[in-house]
Amino acid sequence: MSDDVLPPGGGRPAGETRVPHASAGRAHGAPGAGPPSGGAPAEPIVTPRRLIAFLALVFGMFMAILDIQIVSSSLAEIQAGLSASPDEISWVQTSYLIAEVIMIPLSGYLGRALSTRVLFSISAAGFTLASVLCATATTLPEMIVYRALQGFIGGGMIPTAFAAAYTIFPKRHQPAIMALVGLTVTLAPTVGPTIGGYLTELFSWHWLFLINVVPGAVATLIAWTMVDFDEPDLGLLKNFDYAALAALAAFLGSLEYVLEEGARDDWFQDETIRVLTVVSVVGGIAFFWRCFAAKDPLVDLRAYADRNFAVGSLLTFAMGVGLYGMTYLYPVFLGRVRGYDSLQIGETVFVTGMFMFMTAPVVGVLSRKVDPRWLIGAGFLGFGVSCLDLTYITKDWAFWDLFVPQALRGVSLMMCMVPINVVSLATLPPQKLKNASGLFNLMRNLGGAFGLAFINTFLNERQDLHMLRLRENVTWGRAVAEEQLSAMTNAFSARLGSDAELAAVKQVSNMVRQQGLVLAFADLFWALAILFAALVVLVPLVRRPNPNSPAAPAH
């Protein structure tokens, strides 16, 4: 995509980049030279100004993704501060996710209408203000509203940075750039519990949100003054499809709620889940109809005609299961089985982030020298092996027992994320990148939502099954069980007297529940290992993009 070549007639289509400086037109070749022979578009020029602007976009994206997980390890403290019940406090997460998942696909249309500069500046400034409001919330309803604002406004930053990576950098630099973007996308949710644990332990839960203020203000200022990648097309706002927006909100908002709350509410046994499932289906039908019928749709689904983008979206959906699912599973095990606090959990799960950080530059180099499909296949196989290693998990596993699986997961995440990003978006024409970036990021988030729904349902059902089997072996008449109960009763008798036997029975019941959960974890890791290993069969469907050619038209 050229920064300085205009189409015949001097017009500039929506999403086309513009010239930031008068000299840019001569910088590609000899002074006064036009485009290369044959009319092929020249490569973009990377200037310090553009690099700083792009880093501001990436940092804003990091903040938006980080805030999905930064509160996860401190929900108990937020619950106490807002006087909320355990069931109610989950809305602090759910409201953010519902609002964000609506904004992400919408950002492509808004980015073309308002330009990257305006959309990102509004998103960053609004996200910062909403973060301040979250820190000042004193009741749960206030927090829910502020978190929804934070998620909706901040959601515009994520696909905007993705699209910019393909617009302002030459194709030969994109593997290295996508290593940075991939590290941001995967590192943010991975280190979120760690950062949240430290902030809550050292200060208070309010700093989970106040930490965004200074970086958010800086990102807003840099974006407003330095981003000049494209021109707005304000005419799109006159044709804004409000009916499609309502259908999109009903479709994705209801779907996100069902996936987030379904396992807790026993799925279709709950009336709210049943109603919102119907709303999601009806909204989805209306949304897809509007998108295919409209001349200029709110979300252009034609990007899926490109085979690389379609297969890449499936792969990033599956990667969302691994990214968000495993980020959720480790804290659950450490908290419910090991009894760790938020700080201990953060220190333990930091291993994955550390290895991702070390692997990112290596993968960036390999992506230029090795067929990216080999990296994707190796990454998913590594993911499967890391899960396979966890199938032997016991209640006594701690930091060093989890070290190797976490390290392998960190390396595998980077091996998957970077080449998937490159092969999925590199074959699309520039005018489709903003819209496709929103769809691509949406698939990762939906993969995480589906993954968490599957994980919670699987854990609950397998724990019930294992507890039922264990209870069959912990009954009166079995010598081993009675000996253990007697020994525990004697141990409690000195302190509890006549209540010693009751305490011993409760202790045995807790042991059965804990062991049932551990066995359920082992079963789940088997299922995930099979899933990630099976995904390798999709990799040959991807075409290897030509790093030296401009973006090809959609297939």
C-alpha positions as CSV (number, residue, x, y, z in Angstrom):
1,M,0.0,0.0,0.0
2,S,1.6,3.3,-1.0
3,D,1.6,6.4,1.1
4,D,1.9,8.7,-1.8
5,V,0.2,7.3,-4.9
6,L,-3.4,8.4,-5.5
7,P,-5.9,6.7,-7.8
8,P,-6.6,8.3,-11.2
9,G,-8.6,11.5,-11.0
10,G,-7.0,12.5,-7.7
11,G,-9.7,10.8,-5.5
12,R,-8.9,8.9,-2.4
13,P,-10.9,5.9,-1.4
14,A,-11.9,5.3,2.2
15,G,-9.1,3.9,4.2
16,E,-6.4,5.1,1.7
17,T,-3.3,6.5,3.3
18,R,-2.3,10.1,2.7
19,V,1.0,12.0,2.5
20,P,2.2,13.3,5.8
21,H,5.0,15.4,4.3
22,A,5.4,17.1,1.0
23,S,8.7,15.2,0.4
24,A,7.2,11.8,0.9
25,G,6.4,11.4,-2.8
26,R,10.1,11.5,-3.8
27,A,11.4,9.4,-0.9
28,H,10.8,6.0,-2.6
29,G,13.3,6.5,-5.4
30,A,15.0,9.2,-7.4
31,P,13.9,12.8,-6.8
32,G,10.8,13.5,-8.7
33,A,10.3,9.8,-9.6
34,G,6.7,8.5,-9.8
35,P,5.5,5.1,-8.9
36,P,7.5,2.1,-10.0
37,S,7.1,1.0,-13.6
38,G,3.9,-0.8,-14.4
39,G,2.0,1.3,-11.8
40,A,2.8,-1.1,-8.9
41,P,2.3,0.6,-5.6
42,A,5.4,1.7,-3.7
43,E,6.2,0.6,-0.2
44,P,5.3,2.8,2.7
45,I,8.1,4.8,4.4
46,V,8.9,4.1,8.0
47,T,9.7,7.4,9.8
48,P,10.5,8.0,13.5
49,R,7.3,10.0,13.7
50,R,5.2,7.1,12.4
51,L,7.1,4.6,14.6
52,I,6.3,6.6,17.7
53,A,2.7,6.9,16.7
54,F,2.4,3.2,16.1
55,L,3.9,2.4,19.4
56,A,1.3,4.6,21.0
57,L,-1.4,2.6,19.3
58,V,0.1,-0.7,20.4
59,F,0.3,0.6,24.0
60,G,-3.3,1.6,23.9
61,M,-4.2,-1.9,22.7
62,F,-2.2,-3.4,25.5
63,M,-4.1,-1.4,28.1
64,A,-7.5,-2.4,26.6
65,I,-6.6,-6.1,26.6
66,L,-4.9,-6.0,30.0
67,D,-8.1,-4.7,31.6
68,I,-9.9,-7.9,30.7
69,Q,-7.8,-9.9,33.2
70,I,-6.2,-7.3,35.6
71,V,-9.2,-7.5,37.9
72,S,-9.6,-11.3,37.7
73,S,-7.2,-12.0,40.7
74,S,-8.7,-9.2,42.8
75,L,-12.5,-9.7,42.5
76,A,-12.7,-10.6,46.1
77,E,-11.3,-7.3,47.2
78,I,-13.5,-5.4,44.8
79,Q,-16.5,-7.4,46.1
80,A,-15.7,-6.3,49.6
81,G,-15.2,-2.7,48.6
82,L,-18.5,-2.5,46.8
83,S,-20.5,-4.7,49.3
84,A,-21.5,-7.1,46.5
85,S,-22.4,-10.8,46.6
86,P,-20.2,-13.4,45.0
87,D,-22.7,-13.9,42.2
88,E,-23.1,-10.2,41.5
89,I,-19.3,-9.4,41.4
90,S,-18.9,-11.4,38.2
91,W,-20.7,-8.5,36.4
92,V,-17.5,-6.5,36.8
93,Q,-16.0,-8.8,34.2
94,T,-19.1,-9.6,32.2
95,S,-20.1,-6.0,31.5
96,Y,-16.7,-5.1,30.2
97,L,-16.6,-8.1,27.9
98,I,-20.1,-7.6,26.5
99,A,-19.4,-4.0,25.7
100,E,-16.0,-4.7,24.2
101,V,-17.2,-7.5,21.9
102,I,-19.8,-5.2,20.4
103,M,-17.3,-2.4,19.7
104,I,-14.5,-4.5,18.1
105,P,-16.3,-5.4,14.9
106,L,-17.9,-1.9,14.7
107,S,-14.4,-0.3,14.9
108,G,-13.7,-1.1,11.2
109,Y,-16.6,1.1,10.0
110,L,-15.8,3.9,12.5
111,G,-12.1,3.8,11.6
112,R,-12.9,4.4,7.9
113,A,-15.5,7.1,8.7
114,L,-13.5,9.0,11.3
115,S,-9.8,8.0,10.5
116,T,-7.4,6.2,12.7
117,R,-6.3,9.4,14.4
118,V,-9.8,10.5,15.5
119,L,-11.1,7.0,16.4
120,F,-8.0,6.0,18.5
121,S,-7.8,9.4,20.2
122,I,-11.5,9.2,21.2
123,S,-11.1,5.6,22.3
124,A,-7.9,6.3,24.4
125,A,-9.3,9.4,26.0
126,G,-12.7,7.7,26.8
127,F,-11.0,4.6,28.1
128,T,-8.9,6.8,30.5
129,L,-11.9,8.7,31.7
130,A,-13.8,5.5,32.3
131,S,-10.9,4.1,34.2
132,V,-11.1,7.1,36.6
133,L,-14.8,6.5,37.0
134,C,-14.2,2.9,37.8
135,A,-11.8,3.8,40.6
136,T,-14.3,6.2,42.1
137,A,-17.3,3.7,42.0
138,T,-18.8,3.1,45.4
139,T,-21.7,0.8,44.4
140,L,-21.9,-2.3,42.2
141,P,-24.4,-0.6,39.7
142,E,-21.9,2.3,39.2
143,M,-19.0,-0.1,38.6
144,I,-21.0,-2.1,36.1
145,V,-21.9,1.0,34.1
146,Y,-18.4,2.4,34.2
147,R,-16.8,-1.0,33.2
148,A,-19.2,-1.2,30.3
149,L,-18.2,2.3,29.1
150,Q,-14.5,1.3,29.6
151,G,-14.9,-1.9,27.5
152,F,-17.0,-0.3,24.7
153,I,-14.8,2.8,24.2
154,G,-11.5,0.9,24.8
155,G,-12.5,-1.8,22.3
156,G,-11.9,0.6,19.4
157,M,-8.1,0.6,20.2
158,I,-7.5,-3.1,19.6
159,P,-8.3,-3.6,15.9
160,T,-7.1,-0.1,15.1
161,A,-3.5,-1.0,16.1
162,F,-3.8,-4.3,14.1
163,A,-4.8,-2.5,10.9
164,A,-2.2,0.2,11.3
165,A,0.6,-2.5,11.4
166,Y,-0.3,-3.5,7.8
167,T,-0.9,0.0,6.5
168,I,2.3,1.8,7.5
169,F,5.0,-0.9,7.4
170,P,6.5,-2.6,4.3
171,K,5.6,-6.3,3.9
172,R,9.1,-7.4,4.6
173,H,9.0,-5.7,8.0
174,Q,5.6,-7.2,9.0
175,P,6.8,-10.4,10.6
176,A,8.9,-8.4,13.1
177,I,6.0,-5.9,13.6
178,M,3.5,-8.7,14.2
179,A,5.9,-10.2,16.8
180,L,5.5,-7.0,18.7
181,V,1.7,-6.9,18.2
182,G,1.4,-10.6,19.0
183,L,3.4,-10.2,22.2
184,T,1.1,-7.4,23.2
185,V,-2.1,-9.3,22.5
186,T,-0.9,-12.5,24.3
187,L,1.2,-10.9,27.1
188,A,-1.5,-8.5,28.3
189,P,-4.0,-11.1,29.5
190,T,-1.2,-13.4,30.7
191,V,0.4,-10.9,33.0
192,G,-2.9,-9.3,34.0
193,P,-3.4,-11.4,37.1
194,T,0.2,-10.8,38.1
195,I,0.0,-7.0,37.8
196,G,-3.5,-7.0,39.5
197,G,-2.2,-9.1,42.4
198,Y,0.7,-6.7,43.0
199,L,-1.3,-3.5,42.8
200,T,-4.0,-4.8,45.1
201,E,-1.5,-6.2,47.6
202,L,0.7,-3.0,47.7
203,F,-2.0,-0.4,47.3
204,S,-5.7,-1.1,46.8
205,W,-8.1,-2.4,44.1
206,H,-8.7,1.2,43.0
207,W,-5.2,1.2,41.4
208,L,-6.3,-1.5,39.0
209,F,-7.9,1.4,37.2
210,L,-5.9,4.4,38.2
211,I,-2.8,2.8,36.6
212,N,-4.4,3.6,33.2
213,V,-4.6,7.3,33.7
214,V,-1.1,8.6,32.9
215,P,-0.4,6.1,30.1
216,G,-3.8,6.7,28.6
217,A,-3.3,10.4,28.6
218,V,0.1,10.1,26.9
219,A,-1.3,7.7,24.3
220,T,-4.1,10.1,23.5
221,L,-1.8,13.0,23.1
222,I,0.6,11.1,20.8
223,A,-2.2,9.7,18.7
224,W,-3.8,13.1,18.2
225,T,-0.6,14.9,17.3
226,M,1.3,12.2,15.3
227,V,-1.1,9.7,13.7
228,D,-1.6,10.6,10.1
229,F,-2.0,7.3,8.4
230,D,-5.3,7.9,6.6
231,E,-8.1,10.4,5.8
232,P,-11.6,10.2,7.2
233,D,-14.6,9.5,5.1
234,L,-17.4,11.4,6.9
235,G,-19.9,10.5,4.3
236,L,-20.1,7.0,5.8
237,L,-21.7,8.5,8.9
238,K,-24.7,9.7,6.8
239,N,-25.4,6.1,5.9
240,F,-24.8,4.6,9.3
241,D,-27.0,1.5,9.7
242,Y,-28.5,1.9,13.1
243,A,-30.7,-1.2,12.6
244,A,-27.5,-3.3,12.0
245,L,-26.0,-1.8,15.1
246,A,-29.0,-2.8,17.2
247,A,-28.9,-6.3,15.7
248,L,-25.1,-6.6,16.3
249,A,-25.6,-5.5,20.0
250,A,-28.4,-8.1,20.5
251,F,-26.4,-10.8,18.7
252,L,-23.0,-10.4,20.3
253,G,-24.1,-9.0,23.6
254,S,-26.6,-11.8,24.3
255,L,-24.1,-14.4,23.1
256,E,-21.4,-13.1,25.4
257,Y,-23.7,-13.1,28.4
258,V,-24.8,-16.7,27.7
259,L,-21.3,-17.9,27.3
260,E,-20.1,-16.0,30.5
261,E,-22.9,-16.9,32.8
262,G,-24.2,-20.2,31.3
263,A,-22.1,-22.6,33.3
264,R,-22.9,-20.8,36.5
265,D,-26.6,-20.7,35.8
266,D,-26.9,-24.4,34.6
267,W,-27.4,-23.3,31.0
268,F,-30.9,-23.8,29.6
269,Q,-32.3,-24.6,33.1
270,D,-32.2,-20.8,33.7
271,E,-34.9,-18.7,32.1
272,T,-32.6,-15.7,31.4
273,I,-30.2,-17.9,29.5
274,R,-33.0,-19.3,27.4
275,V,-34.4,-15.8,26.6
276,L,-31.0,-14.4,25.7
277,T,-30.2,-17.4,23.5
278,V,-33.3,-16.6,21.5
279,V,-32.4,-12.9,21.4
280,S,-28.9,-13.8,20.2
281,V,-30.2,-16.1,17.4
282,V,-32.8,-13.5,16.2
283,G,-30.2,-10.7,16.4
284,G,-27.7,-12.8,14.5
285,I,-30.1,-13.5,11.7
286,A,-31.0,-9.9,11.4
287,F,-27.4,-8.7,11.5
288,F,-26.2,-11.1,8.8
289,W,-29.1,-10.2,6.6
290,R,-28.4,-6.5,7.0
291,C,-24.6,-7.1,6.3
292,F,-25.3,-9.0,3.1
293,A,-28.1,-6.8,1.8
294,A,-26.6,-3.4,2.5
295,K,-24.5,-1.6,-0.2
296,D,-22.0,-0.3,2.4
297,P,-22.5,-2.7,5.4
298,L,-21.7,-1.9,8.9
299,V,-19.5,-4.9,9.1
300,D,-18.2,-6.2,5.7
301,L,-18.2,-10.0,5.9
302,R,-16.8,-10.5,2.4
303,A,-13.3,-10.7,3.9
304,Y,-14.1,-14.3,4.6
305,A,-13.9,-15.0,0.9
306,D,-10.2,-14.9,1.3
307,R,-9.1,-18.4,2.2
308,N,-6.2,-17.3,4.4
309,F,-8.4,-15.0,6.4
310,A,-11.1,-17.6,6.8
311,V,-8.8,-20.3,8.0
312,G,-6.7,-17.8,10.0
313,S,-9.9,-16.7,11.8
314,L,-10.6,-20.3,12.8
315,L,-7.1,-20.7,14.1
316,T,-7.2,-17.5,16.1
317,F,-10.6,-18.6,17.5
318,A,-8.9,-21.8,18.7
319,M,-5.9,-19.8,20.0
320,G,-8.3,-17.7,22.0
321,V,-9.4,-20.9,23.8
322,G,-5.8,-21.5,24.7
323,L,-4.9,-18.0,25.6
324,Y,-7.9,-17.0,27.8
325,G,-8.8,-20.5,28.9
326,M,-5.3,-21.4,30.2
327,T,-5.0,-17.9,31.7
328,Y,-8.2,-18.7,33.6
329,L,-7.3,-22.3,34.6
330,Y,-4.0,-21.7,36.4
331,P,-5.4,-19.1,38.9
332,V,-8.5,-21.4,39.5
333,F,-6.3,-24.4,40.3
334,L,-3.9,-22.3,42.5
335,G,-6.7,-20.6,44.3
336,R,-9.2,-23.4,44.8
337,V,-6.7,-26.3,45.3
338,R,-3.6,-24.7,46.6
339,G,-5.3,-21.9,48.5
340,Y,-3.0,-19.2,47.0
341,D,-3.8,-15.5,47.4
342,S,-3.8,-13.1,44.4
343,L,-0.1,-12.1,44.8
344,Q,1.1,-15.8,45.0
345,I,-1.1,-16.6,41.9
346,G,0.4,-13.7,40.0
347,E,4.0,-14.7,40.9
348,T,3.3,-18.3,39.7
349,V,1.7,-17.6,36.4
350,F,4.3,-15.0,35.5
351,V,6.4,-17.7,34.0
352,T,4.3,-17.8,30.8
353,G,4.7,-14.1,30.2
354,M,8.4,-14.2,30.8
355,F,8.9,-16.9,28.1
356,M,6.6,-15.1,25.7
357,F,8.7,-12.0,26.1
358,M,11.9,-14.0,25.4
359,T,10.4,-15.8,22.5
360,A,8.9,-12.9,20.6
361,P,12.1,-11.6,18.9
362,V,13.1,-15.1,17.9
363,V,9.7,-15.8,16.3
364,G,9.9,-12.4,14.6
365,V,13.2,-13.5,12.9
366,L,12.0,-17.0,12.1
367,S,8.8,-15.7,10.5
368,R,10.9,-14.1,7.8
369,K,13.1,-17.1,7.2
370,V,10.8,-20.1,7.8
371,D,7.4,-20.9,6.2
372,P,4.9,-19.5,8.8
373,R,2.8,-22.6,8.4
374,W,5.6,-24.7,10.0
375,L,5.6,-22.3,13.0
376,I,1.9,-22.5,13.4
377,G,1.9,-26.3,13.3
378,A,4.8,-26.5,15.8
379,G,3.0,-23.9,18.0
380,F,-0.2,-25.9,18.3
381,L,1.7,-29.1,18.8
382,G,3.7,-27.4,21.6
383,F,0.4,-26.2,23.1
384,G,-0.9,-29.8,23.0
385,V,2.3,-31.1,24.7
386,S,2.0,-28.4,27.5
387,C,-1.5,-29.6,28.2
388,L,-0.5,-33.3,28.1
389,D,2.2,-32.6,30.7
390,L,-0.6,-31.3,33.0
391,T,-2.6,-34.5,32.8
392,Y,-0.5,-35.9,35.7
393,I,-1.4,-33.0,37.9
394,T,-1.9,-33.6,41.7
395,K,-3.1,-31.4,44.5
396,D,0.5,-30.8,45.6
397,W,1.7,-29.2,42.3
398,A,3.2,-25.8,42.9
399,F,5.5,-23.3,41.1
400,W,8.3,-25.7,39.9
401,D,5.8,-28.5,38.9
402,L,4.0,-25.9,36.7
403,F,7.1,-24.3,35.4
404,V,7.8,-26.4,32.3
405,P,4.1,-26.5,31.1
406,Q,3.9,-22.7,31.5
407,A,7.2,-22.1,29.8
408,L,6.2,-24.4,26.9
409,R,2.8,-22.6,26.7
410,G,4.5,-19.2,26.5
411,V,6.8,-20.3,23.6
412,S,3.9,-22.0,21.8
413,L,1.6,-18.9,22.1
414,M,4.2,-16.7,20.3
415,M,4.8,-19.4,17.7
416,C,1.1,-19.4,16.9
417,M,0.1,-15.8,17.3
418,V,2.7,-14.1,15.1
419,P,2.5,-16.2,11.9
420,I,-1.3,-16.5,12.2
421,N,-1.6,-12.7,12.2
422,V,0.8,-12.5,9.2
423,V,-0.9,-15.2,7.0
424,S,-4.4,-14.1,7.9
425,L,-4.2,-10.4,7.0
426,A,-1.3,-10.1,4.7
427,T,-3.3,-11.3,1.6
428,L,-6.1,-8.8,2.0
429,P,-6.1,-5.5,0.0
430,P,-5.5,-2.4,2.1
431,Q,-9.0,-1.1,1.9
432,K,-10.3,-4.2,3.7
433,L,-7.8,-4.2,6.5
434,K,-9.7,-2.1,9.1
435,N,-12.8,-4.1,8.8
436,A,-11.0,-7.4,8.7
437,S,-8.9,-6.5,11.7
438,G,-12.1,-6.0,13.7
439,L,-13.4,-9.4,12.6
440,F,-10.1,-11.1,13.3
441,N,-9.9,-9.7,16.9
442,L,-13.5,-10.6,17.5
443,M,-12.8,-14.2,16.6
444,R,-10.1,-14.4,19.2
445,N,-12.4,-12.9,21.9
446,L,-15.2,-15.2,21.0
447,G,-12.8,-18.1,21.1
448,G,-11.9,-17.1,24.6
449,A,-15.6,-16.9,25.6
450,F,-16.5,-20.2,24.1
451,G,-13.4,-21.7,25.7
452,L,-14.3,-20.5,29.1
453,A,-17.9,-21.7,28.8
454,F,-16.6,-25.2,27.8
455,I,-14.0,-25.2,30.5
456,N,-16.4,-24.3,33.3
457,T,-19.0,-26.8,32.1
458,F,-16.5,-29.6,31.7
459,L,-14.9,-29.0,35.1
460,N,-18.3,-28.9,36.9
461,E,-19.5,-32.1,35.2
462,R,-16.3,-34.1,35.6
463,Q,-15.9,-33.0,39.2
464,D,-19.4,-34.2,40.0
465,L,-18.6,-37.5,38.3
466,H,-15.3,-38.0,40.1
467,M,-16.8,-37.1,43.5
468,L,-19.6,-39.6,42.9
469,R,-17.0,-42.3,42.2
470,L,-14.8,-41.3,45.1
471,R,-17.7,-41.3,47.6
472,E,-18.4,-44.9,46.6
473,N,-15.0,-45.8,48.1
474,V,-15.3,-43.5,51.2
475,T,-18.2,-45.2,53.0
476,W,-18.8,-47.0,56.3
477,G,-17.5,-50.6,56.1
478,R,-14.3,-49.8,54.1
479,A,-11.4,-50.4,56.4
480,V,-9.1,-47.8,54.9
481,A,-11.8,-45.1,55.1
482,E,-12.7,-45.9,58.7
483,E,-9.0,-45.9,59.7
484,Q,-8.4,-42.5,58.2
485,L,-11.6,-41.1,59.8
486,S,-10.5,-42.5,63.2
487,A,-7.1,-41.0,62.9
488,M,-8.5,-37.6,62.0
489,T,-11.0,-37.8,64.9
490,N,-8.3,-38.5,67.4
491,A,-6.3,-35.6,66.0
492,F,-9.2,-33.2,66.4
493,S,-10.4,-34.5,69.8
494,A,-7.8,-32.6,71.9
495,R,-9.1,-29.3,70.5
496,L,-12.8,-30.0,69.7
497,G,-13.8,-32.6,72.2
498,S,-17.2,-34.1,71.2
499,D,-17.3,-32.3,67.9
500,A,-14.1,-34.0,66.7
501,E,-15.9,-36.7,64.8
502,L,-18.1,-34.2,62.9
503,A,-15.0,-32.1,62.1
504,A,-13.3,-35.3,60.8
505,V,-16.2,-36.1,58.5
506,K,-16.2,-32.6,57.1
507,Q,-12.5,-32.8,56.5
508,V,-12.9,-36.1,54.6
509,S,-15.7,-34.5,52.5
510,N,-13.4,-31.6,51.6
511,M,-10.7,-34.0,50.7
512,V,-13.0,-35.8,48.3
513,R,-14.2,-32.5,46.8
514,Q,-10.6,-31.3,46.3
515,Q,-9.5,-34.6,44.8
516,G,-12.5,-34.7,42.5
517,L,-11.6,-31.2,41.2
518,V,-8.0,-32.2,40.6
519,L,-9.1,-35.3,38.6
520,A,-11.4,-33.0,36.6
521,F,-8.5,-30.7,35.8
522,A,-6.5,-33.7,34.5
523,D,-9.4,-34.8,32.3
524,L,-9.8,-31.2,31.0
525,F,-6.1,-31.0,30.1
526,W,-6.5,-34.3,28.1
527,A,-9.4,-32.7,26.1
528,L,-7.4,-29.5,25.4
529,A,-4.3,-31.5,24.4
530,I,-6.4,-33.4,21.8
531,L,-8.0,-30.2,20.6
532,F,-4.7,-28.3,20.0
533,A,-3.0,-31.3,18.4
534,A,-6.0,-31.8,16.0
535,L,-5.8,-28.1,14.9
536,V,-2.6,-28.9,13.0
537,V,-4.7,-30.4,10.2
538,L,-6.0,-26.9,9.3
539,V,-2.6,-25.5,8.7
540,P,-2.1,-26.9,5.2
541,L,-5.2,-25.0,4.1
542,V,-3.3,-21.7,4.5
543,R,-1.4,-20.2,1.6
544,R,2.0,-18.8,2.3
545,P,1.9,-15.0,1.5
546,N,4.6,-13.6,-0.7
547,P,6.6,-11.2,1.5
548,N,7.8,-9.2,-1.5
549,S,4.5,-8.5,-3.2
550,P,1.8,-6.0,-2.3
551,A,-1.4,-7.3,-0.8
552,A,-3.2,-9.5,-3.1
553,P,-6.9,-9.1,-3.9
554,A,-9.3,-11.2,-2.0
555,H,-9.6,-14.7,-3.3
